[in-house]
Amino acid sequence: MDQQFIDRIYECSFVPELWPGVLDELSQIADARGGHLTAFSTKVVNWTSSASLRAGLERYYASDLVTRGQRIPRIIGARHAGFLREHDFFTDDELRADPLHQDFLRPAGLGWGAATAIPLPTGDTLFFGFERNQDRGFIESAIVHQLDAVRPHLARSAFMSARLQLERARVASETLALIGLPALVFDNQGKVLAANHLIEALNEHVRWRAQDRVSLKDAAADVLFRQAIDTLNIIGAAPVRSFAVRGAITNAAMVAHIIPIRRSARDIFVRCAGSLVITPVTLPQAPPVELVQSLFDLTPAEARVARRLTGGETVENIALTGGVSLNTIRTQVRGVLDKTGCRRQAEVVALLGGITASCKSSVATAPST
């Protein structure tokens, strides 16, 4: 195998955008139309492919064939450290009945392939596959041996990429600690990948669980935390969610922010889904409208109402001086309660009251440059 090609495989660990080119080169070895690479976890499937297969794979992963077809589960279940072809795990009758072949591959002029599954230490499973045109015939044993020779390099490149992602999570959490923010980074299933010492010290608010899981001791806040993690996996969902978190003993309020970690569309190895950042709340004071809006995803009108409530105004006075109906203000107050996780207006006042003071305290204690 050409050493320069092997080097390109390892380069993909650092530059995932190079994978389609490597898959094209491997496809030439297999005399295939193209290749694809998929990372499977419990909730999320990330993939990349040769340009020749991309449109078809977009339809495939948007359909139910992912769960109906038997190719992937059989290859994963075989636990074979090499590439397998259809006749290695299908009988002729099973192949004719398989939905993946009958409803997707054969209509596309495909039907013969070779694939392998590689388990990652992160718990995900990596799947490499190469699809050959049906009229070309099945992939020969000699070609399978060539693909098997490359497989250890593919596996090591994948392991390296997974380790890099864990290191990036650690650096992200420690960077937030440098500016005084308790934070942790989690994957798309809520498993903690890294946490800084500041959030580890929040024993009154955060509960550490087995298998690298975490929950919030405030039951209402924990429900919002779980909902936010699930929302991160939905395309087009709100990018940030913020809500109140109360202490288990003193009932001291803090603000939790769930912030997504965005990724390159082709970086299938990225496991960091989001970060939980907790902001302390201290002395009562009305924060700026812009700060309230950005922290809690409020509309401009909701942010103004929230600030005026914190400043001691009543709902009736806000409506009167603003020249709007009482029902409009009450609707905006309900929006504020929902987005902050509060149950009463008094809780909103207590929650927002010290945000500005907390920010000023952080600035005052920051080292000069």
Residue pairs with C-beta under 8 A, 6 or more apart in sequence:
1 146
1 149
1 150
5 22
5 25
6 150
6 153
8 18
8 21
8 22
8 25
9 22
9 150
9 153
9 154
9 157
10 153
10 156
10 157
10 160
11 18
12 18
12 19
12 22
12 157
12 161
13 157
13 158
13 160
13 161
13 164
14 161
14 164
16 48
16 161
16 264
16 266
16 267
16 268
16 269
17 264
17 266
17 267
19 37
19 48
19 266
19 268
20 48
20 49
20 50
20 51
20 266
23 34
23 35
23 36
23 37
23 48
23 49
23 50
23 130
24 34
24 35
24 50
24 51
26 35
26 128
26 130
26 147
26 150
27 33
27 34
27 35
27 50
27 130
29 143
29 146
29 147
29 150
30 114
30 130
30 132
30 139
30 143
30 147
31 132
31 136
31 139
31 143
32 113
32 114
32 130
32 131
32 132
32 139
33 50
33 52
33 53
33 110
33 131
33 132
33 133
34 49
34 50
34 51
34 52
34 53
34 130
34 131
35 49
35 50
35 53
35 128
35 129
35 130
35 131
36 47
36 48
36 49
36 50
36 53
36 57
36 128
36 129
36 130
36 131
37 47
37 48
37 49
37 126
37 127
37 128
37 268
38 45
38 46
38 47
38 126
38 127
38 129
38 268
39 45
39 46
39 47
39 120
39 124
39 125
39 126
39 127
39 268
39 269
40 72
40 124
40 125
40 126
40 127
41 123
41 124
41 187
41 188
41 189
41 271
42 189
43 188
43 189
43 233
44 188
44 233
45 61
45 66
46 267
46 268
46 269
46 270
47 57
47 61
47 268
48 266
48 268
49 57
53 131
56 104
56 108
59 104
60 66
60 104
63 104
65 99
65 100
65 103
65 104
66 72
68 99
68 100
69 98
69 99
69 100
69 101
69 104
70 90
70 94
70 98
70 100
71 86
71 89
71 98
71 100
71 113
71 115
72 115
72 117
72 127
74 89
74 90
75 84
75 89
75 115
75 116
75 117
75 127
76 117
76 125
76 127
78 84
78 88
78 89
78 117
80 116
81 151
82 116
82 144
82 147
82 148
82 151
83 114
83 115
83 116
83 128
83 144
83 147
83 148
83 151
84 114
84 115
84 116
85 112
85 113
85 114
85 138
85 139
85 144
86 95
86 101
86 112
86 113
86 138
87 95
87 138
90 98
95 101
96 102
101 111
105 111
105 113
105 131
105 134
106 134
109 133
109 134
109 135
110 131
110 132
110 133
110 134
111 132
111 133
111 134
112 131
112 132
112 133
112 134
112 136
112 137
112 138
112 139
113 129
113 130
113 131
113 132
113 139
114 129
114 130
114 139
114 143
114 144
114 147
115 127
115 128
115 129
115 130
116 127
116 128
116 129
116 147
116 151
117 125
117 126
117 127
118 125
118 126
118 127
118 128
118 151
118 154
118 155
118 158
119 125
119 126
120 126
120 158
120 159
120 162
121 159
121 162
122 162
122 165
122 166
122 187
122 271
124 162
124 271
126 154
126 155
126 158
128 151
128 154
130 139
130 147
132 138
132 139
158 269
161 269
162 269
162 271
164 269
165 193
165 269
165 270
165 271
165 272
166 193
166 194
166 271
168 272
169 185
169 193
169 194
169 271
169 272
170 185
170 193
170 194
172 183
172 185
172 194
172 261
172 272
172 275
173 183
173 184
173 185
173 194
173 195
173 196
173 199
173 275
174 194
174 196
176 182
176 183
176 196
176 275
176 277
177 183
177 196
177 197
177 198
179 362
179 366
180 198
180 362
180 365
180 366
181 198
181 277
181 278
181 279
182 196
182 198
182 199
182 201
182 202
182 277
182 278
183 195
183 196
183 198
183 199
183 275
183 276
183 277
183 278
184 192
184 194
184 195
184 196
184 199
184 214
184 275
184 276
185 192
185 193
185 194
185 195
185 261
185 272
185 274
185 275
186 192
186 193
186 214
186 229
186 272
186 273
186 274
186 275
186 276
187 193
187 271
187 272
187 273
188 229
188 232
188 233
188 271
188 273
189 229
190 213
190 214
190 226
190 229
191 211
191 212
191 213
192 212
192 213
192 214
193 212
193 271
193 272
195 214
199 206
199 276
199 278
200 206
200 208
202 254
202 278
204 217
204 247
204 248
204 249
204 250
204 252
205 216
205 217
205 218
205 245
205 246
205 247
205 248
205 254
205 278
206 214
206 215
206 216
206 217
206 278
207 214
207 215
207 216
207 217
208 214
209 215
214 276
215 222
215 225
216 222
216 225
216 245
216 256
217 247
217 248
218 244
218 245
218 246
218 247
218 248
220 341
220 343
221 243
221 244
221 245
221 246
221 256
221 341
224 241
224 243
224 256
224 341
225 243
225 256
225 258
225 276
227 241
228 241
228 258
228 274
229 258
229 273
229 274
231 237
231 238
231 241
232 258
232 260
232 273
232 274
233 273
238 297
239 259
239 260
240 257
240 258
240 259
240 260
240 297
241 257
241 258
241 297
242 255
242 256
242 257
242 258
242 295
242 296
242 297
242 339
242 340
243 255
243 256
243 296
243 339
243 340
243 341
244 253
244 254
244 255
244 256
244 340
244 341
244 342
244 347
244 351
245 253
245 254
245 255
245 256
245 278
246 252
246 253
246 254
247 253
247 254
252 281
253 281
253 347
253 350
253 351
254 278
254 279
254 280
254 281
255 278
255 279
255 281
255 295
255 351
255 355
256 276
256 277
256 278
256 279
257 276
257 277
257 278
257 279
257 295
258 274
258 275
258 276
259 274
259 275
259 277
260 273
260 274
261 270
261 272
261 273
261 274
261 275
263 270
263 272
264 270
279 295
279 355
279 358
280 354
280 358
281 350
281 351
281 352
281 353
281 354
281 355
281 358
282 354
282 357
282 358
282 361
283 353
283 354
283 357
284 310
284 349
284 350
284 353
284 354
284 357
285 310
285 353
285 354
285 355
285 356
285 357
286 307
286 308
286 310
286 311
286 352
286 353
286 356
287 307
287 310
287 352
287 355
287 356
287 359
288 307
288 356
289 300
289 303
289 304
289 307
290 303
291 355
291 356
291 359
292 298
292 303
292 306
292 307
292 352
292 355
293 299
293 300
293 302
293 303
295 355
296 303
296 306
296 336
296 339
296 340
297 339
298 306
298 335
298 336
298 339
299 332
299 335
301 332
302 332
302 335
302 336
302 339
305 318
305 329
305 332
305 333
305 336
306 336
306 340
306 348
306 352
307 352
308 318
309 315
309 318
309 333
309 336
309 345
309 348
309 349
310 348
310 349
310 352
310 353
315 326
315 329
315 330
315 333
315 345
316 326
318 329
319 325
319 326
319 328
319 329
322 329
333 345
336 342
336 348
337 343
337 344
337 345
337 348
340 347
340 348
340 351
340 352
342 348
342 351
